[in-house]
Amino acid sequence: MTDIPPFSRPWRAAIVFAGLSGCLGVAIAALNAHLPERFFIVHGREMVGRAIDMQMWHTIVLLLLGLWGGKRFHIAALGFALGIVLFCGPVYSLALRGPDIAFLAPIGGTITMLAWLTLAASALRKWDRR
C-alpha cells in the first residue's frame, strides 16, 4: 500500500468548498421542487433551476481541480469558487424574494468566465518537471 501525500491547504479548501457547494445545491434543488409558488418571483422557479445547474457543474469542476489540479490551477479554482458564490447567490436571492443583490450576478458570471480562461491558460503553460 502506497502512502498518498496529504492535500495542500489550497486544495483541501477547494475540496471542502466543493463539498459544501454540492450539499447546498442539493438542498436548494429540494426547496425549488417543494416550495409553494408564492415564495418565488414570476419565473423564479426556473431561475433557481438554471442557477442550480450552474452551481453544480462548476462545483464538479472545482472538486476535480481540488483532487487532481496542481499549483498552476490555484487561481482558476479560486475563480470558480468566487463565481459560484457571486453568480448563484444573487440569482437565488432574487428568485426567492430575498435581498436585491442582483448587481453581483454579472460580476460572478465574469469571474466564472475568467476562471475558465485561466484554467485553459494554466494548462497551456510549459510543465516544470524539476
C-alpha positions as semicolon CSV with decimal commas, in nm:
position;residue;x (nm);y (nm);z (nm)
1;M;0,000;0,000;0,000
2;T;0,143;0,337;-0,100
3;D;0,109;0,650;0,103
4;I;-0,098;0,922;-0,054
5;P;0,053;1,263;0,013
6;P;-0,170;1,498;0,210
7;F;-0,350;1,764;0,013
8;S;-0,205;2,112;0,036
9;R;-0,411;2,376;0,209
10;P;-0,550;2,540;-0,109
11;W;-0,661;2,205;-0,248
12;R;-0,823;2,100;0,076
13;A;-1,006;2,433;0,073
14;A;-1,122;2,364;-0,285
15;I;-1,248;2,019;-0,187
16;V;-1,423;2,148;0,126
17;F;-1,586;2,429;-0,072
18;A;-1,694;2,180;-0,340
19;G;-1,849;1,956;-0,074
20;L;-2,037;2,243;0,086
21;S;-2,145;2,380;-0,251
22;G;-2,269;2,038;-0,364
23;C;-2,467;1,996;-0,042
24;L;-2,615;2,344;-0,076
25;G;-2,703;2,278;-0,441
26;V;-2,897;1,965;-0,347
27;A;-3,074;2,149;-0,062
28;I;-3,173;2,436;-0,292
29;A;-3,293;2,187;-0,554
30;A;-3,518;2,030;-0,289
31;L;-3,652;2,373;-0,193
32;N;-3,707;2,455;-0,558
33;A;-3,906;2,136;-0,604
34;H;-4,120;2,169;-0,292
35;L;-4,171;2,534;-0,202
36;P;-4,510;2,680;-0,291
37;E;-4,515;2,924;-0,582
38;R;-4,577;3,222;-0,350
39;F;-4,214;3,205;-0,233
40;F;-4,085;3,283;-0,585
41;I;-4,098;3,586;-0,808
42;V;-4,254;3,535;-1,152
43;H;-4,038;3,274;-1,331
44;G;-3,832;3,244;-1,013
45;R;-3,850;2,865;-1,002
46;E;-3,693;2,850;-1,349
47;M;-3,424;3,099;-1,244
48;V;-3,338;2,883;-0,943
49;G;-3,323;2,575;-1,164
50;R;-3,072;2,738;-1,400
51;A;-2,861;2,863;-1,108
52;I;-2,859;2,513;-0,957
53;D;-2,732;2,373;-1,287
54;M;-2,459;2,638;-1,299
55;Q;-2,363;2,579;-0,937
56;M;-2,346;2,201;-0,962
57;W;-2,144;2,189;-1,286
58;H;-1,892;2,437;-1,151
59;T;-1,881;2,254;-0,819
60;I;-1,777;1,939;-1,006
61;V;-1,501;2,132;-1,184
62;L;-1,381;2,274;-0,853
63;L;-1,378;1,927;-0,697
64;L;-1,175;1,789;-0,987
65;L;-0,926;2,074;-0,955
66;G;-0,903;2,006;-0,582
67;L;-0,839;1,637;-0,636
68;W;-0,612;1,643;-0,938
69;G;-0,511;2,001;-1,004
70;G;-0,163;2,128;-0,945
71;K;-0,022;2,457;-0,823
72;R;-0,081;2,614;-1,160
73;F;-0,458;2,587;-1,113
74;H;-0,490;2,778;-0,781
75;I;-0,622;3,096;-0,942
76;A;-0,873;2,909;-1,159
77;A;-1,005;2,720;-0,854
78;L;-1,044;3,043;-0,660
79;G;-1,225;3,195;-0,957
80;F;-1,470;2,906;-0,975
81;A;-1,544;2,931;-0,602
82;L;-1,598;3,308;-0,618
83;G;-1,802;3,274;-0,935
84;I;-2,035;3,021;-0,775
85;V;-2,100;3,249;-0,477
86;L;-2,126;3,576;-0,668
87;F;-2,340;3,442;-0,952
88;C;-2,567;3,183;-0,794
89;G;-2,620;3,360;-0,461
90;P;-2,775;3,673;-0,614
91;V;-2,990;3,466;-0,852
92;Y;-3,125;3,259;-0,561
93;S;-3,185;3,573;-0,356
94;L;-3,374;3,747;-0,636
95;A;-3,579;3,442;-0,734
96;L;-3,676;3,367;-0,373
97;R;-3,776;3,725;-0,287
98;G;-3,464;3,789;-0,080
99;P;-3,245;4,098;-0,068
100;D;-3,183;4,259;-0,406
101;I;-2,816;4,185;-0,470
102;A;-2,870;4,104;-0,837
103;F;-2,598;4,354;-0,933
104;L;-2,343;4,094;-0,814
105;A;-2,453;3,827;-1,063
106;P;-2,274;3,979;-1,367
107;I;-1,959;4,011;-1,158
108;G;-1,985;3,645;-1,060
109;G;-2,051;3,544;-1,421
110;T;-1,749;3,740;-1,540
111;I;-1,528;3,586;-1,271
112;T;-1,650;3,239;-1,374
113;M;-1,566;3,306;-1,740
114;L;-1,223;3,436;-1,639
115;A;-1,174;3,120;-1,430
116;W;-1,239;2,908;-1,740
117;L;-0,988;3,114;-1,939
118;T;-0,738;3,089;-1,653
119;L;-0,786;2,713;-1,648
120;A;-0,715;2,696;-2,023
121;A;-0,412;2,925;-1,997
122;S;-0,278;2,730;-1,699
123;A;-0,298;2,406;-1,892
124;L;-0,101;2,561;-2,179
125;R;0,188;2,668;-1,959
126;K;0,500;2,461;-2,001
127;W;0,527;2,190;-1,737
128;D;0,812;2,234;-1,492
129;R;0,939;1,881;-1,432
130;R;1,203;1,958;-1,167
